Amino acid sequence: MPSVVDKGPVASILFEMRTWLRCMMPYTPYVAPFYPTPDAVISRVLDLTEVGPGDCLYDLGCGDGRVLLAAARRGARCVGYELDPELARDAAAAARAAGLKSLVRVVRADAASADVREATVIALYLSDHGNSRLLRAVQSSLQPGTRVASFYFPVGLPGWEQRLLKADRTDGLAVYMYRAP
């Protein structure tokens, strides 16, 4: 079965519209529409956070798993949380196809329920609201010093602005890197 992004332009547009609509519904667990993270941005996220062997990267809202695969290729263990069943299926299938199943685990669940205790790196590409909501939800299991990277949207939680270590705005596409308090 083809992935969401490989189903052609009409199917991709309809999928994107569906992801936008469900984010706008009241009381929805969905906090951002799906947009695939560009490969150049993924490299910048992994470079900024210095992901490598010995790391455990959590991608909260992992989409089709492209951040997970790139981090696993650098030797990191990876866990992705994805609420959308099609995207979670695509992410798991991509890990199998790439021969990275032993390093990548995809959990089909609301990322707000994630226990991130073993994470050394957390990757986010959600929204202002999504970043704040998820980090607030997982903060009880978030270990001090965990590297947190966010593409496009800064972390909008009180106290996190002082935790910003690096901001890379190459090509006008911002990536922020924090260290959890």
WOPESUL-V30923 format. One record per run of one state. SS is the DSSP state (hx for helix, st for strand, lp for the rest). FROM is the first residue (numbers start at 1). TO is the last residue. Records with the same first field share a line. If there is no record, write none. Layout:
SS=FROM-TO + FROM-TO
This chain:
lp=1-3 + 7-8 + 25-38 + 49-55 + 61-65 + 74-76 + 83-84 + 98-103 + 109-110 + 114-120 + 125-127 + 139-146 + 152-159 + 169-169 + 173-174 + 180-181
hx=4-6 + 9-24 + 39-48 + 66-73 + 85-97 + 111-113 + 128-138 + 160-163 + 170-172
st=56-60 + 77-82 + 104-108 + 121-124 + 147-151 + 164-168 + 175-179
